């Protein structure tokens, strides 16, 4: 059983739930079906109600609607490291971690 996450994972899980269903039954089924912690947290945050169809649950769950949430964290981190400033040479892009003092004051006091 693979870990399910994001909107696609939620759609798979909801396809297996018999409707009408209450919030507690949906959360329990998602946990048993292998939903990740982010998805379970989002399901727990939806209003306690009886849902008649999967689309009602999808509208109630506070998850991002993009497909980027279905990619692993490592892929999202790699994407953030790339293409930070369009039109700038790769060698000119800052790739080092930002020092909070330097970020706030515009200088590094240790230097």
For each residue, the residues with C-beta under 8 A, 3 or more apart:
1: 33 34
2: 34
3: 9 34 35 36
4: 8 9 10 12 13 30 33 34 35 36 39
5: 9 35 36 38 39 69 70
6: 9 10 39 63 64 67 69 70
7: 10 11 58 63 64 65 67 69 70
8: 4 11 12 67 70
9: 3 4 5 6 12 13 35 36 39 70
10: 4 6 7 13 14 30 35 39 42 43 57 58 61 63
11: 7 8 14 15 54 58
12: 4 8 9 15 16 33
13: 4 9 10 16 17 29 30 33 35
14: 10 11 17 26 54 57 58
15: 11 12 54
16: 12 13 29 33
17: 13 14 21 25 26 29 54
18: 21
19: 51 52 53 54
20: 50 51 52
21: 17 18 25 26 29 50 51
22: 25 26 48 49 50 51
23: 26 27 43 46 47 48 49 51
24: 27 28 48
25: 17 21 22 28 29
26: 14 17 21 22 23 29 30 43 51 57
27: 23 24 30 31 40 43 44
28: 24 25 31 32
29: 13 16 17 21 25 26 32 33
30: 4 10 13 26 27 33 35 39 40 43
31: 27 28 35 40
32: 28 29
33: 1 4 12 13 16 29 30
34: 1 2 3 4
35: 3 4 5 9 10 13 30 31 39 40 43
36: 3 4 5 9 39 40
37: 40 41
38: 5 41 42 63
39: 4 5 6 9 10 30 35 36 42 43 63
40: 27 30 31 35 36 37 43 44
41: 37 38 44 45
42: 10 38 39 45 46 61 62 63
43: 10 23 26 27 30 35 39 40 46 61
44: 27 40 41
45: 41 42 61 62
46: 23 42 43 57 60 61 62
47: 23 60
48: 22 23 24
49: 22 23 60
50: 20 21 22
51: 19 20 21 22 23 26 54 56 57 60
52: 19 20 56
53: 19 56 57
54: 11 14 15 17 19 51 57 58
55: 58 59
56: 51 52 53 59 60
57: 10 14 26 46 51 53 54 60 61
58: 7 10 11 14 54 55 61
59: 55 56
60: 46 47 49 51 56 57
61: 10 42 43 45 46 57 58
62: 42 45 46
63: 6 7 10 38 39 42 69
64: 6 7 68 69
65: 7
66: 69
67: 6 7 8 70 71
68: 64 71 76 79
69: 5 6 7 63 64 66
70: 5 6 7 8 9 67
71: 67 68 75 76
72: 75 76
73: 76 77
74: 77 78
75: 71 72 78 79
76: 68 71 72 73 79 80
77: 73 74 80 81
78: 74 75 81 82
79: 68 75 76 82 83
80: 76 77 84
81: 77 78 84 95
82: 78 79
83: 79 86
84: 80 81 93 94
85: 88 93
86: 83
87:
88: 85 92 93
89: 92 93
90: 93
91:
92: 88 89
93: 84 85 88 89 90
94: 84 98
95: 81
96:
97:
98: 94 102 103
99: 102 103 108
100: 103 104
101: 104 105 108 109
102: 98 99 105 106 107 108
103: 98 99 100
104: 100 101
105: 101 102 109
106: 102
107: 102 111
108: 99 101 102 111
109: 101 105
110:
111: 107 108
